[in-house]
Amino acid sequence: MESRTTSNIRVSVQPVYDYKNSYPSENRFVFRYNIYIENLGNIPVQLLRRKWLIYDVGYGFTEVAGDGVIGLTPEIIPDGDFSYFSNVILRSGFGNMTGTYTFRNLISKEIFDVEIPKFALHSQVLSN
């Protein structure tokens, strides 16, 4: 598991290769990534946006951005947390992801970015 703390927000990521939904012969390697976000500060915050940079070996970079995560813009109270999972498909079976979440301080209304730690995506099929 990879973790990083920015502005009292800790983001932890656990990627898992989804062999049941992957089709290596069709260059389709599916990865599930579990995200755990903790508010270590004393101010409530709201997750507004996400921006991902996805690297697929041999195919380059793709940027994905949008509002919220999984259709939500969760508020996270002090000492609270929020978790979710999502998926990404690579064509090579090897790569990585990193990115940022944009948050709003719900007291001062300040907008700030939180780093998502870089994490590796390695298919078990090609690792053996």
BELGI-V396813 format. One line per field, one symbol per residue. ss: DSSP state (h for helix, s for strand, l for the rest). phi: phi as a letter, one per 30 degrees, with the letter a starting at -180 (. if undefined). A space follows every 50 residues. Layout:
# BELGI-V396813
ss: ???
phi: ???
This chain:
# BELGI-V396813
ss: lsssssllssssssssslhhhlshhhlsssssssssssslllllssssss sssssslllsssssssslsllsllssllllsssssssssslllsssssss ssssslllllsssssssssssslhhhhl
phi: .cbacbhiccccbbdbdcddccbedchbccbcbccbcccdccbdbbdcbb bccccceibicbcbbldhbhibbdcbdeicbbbabbbbccccjblabalb cccbddcdidcbcbdcddbdbbddeddd
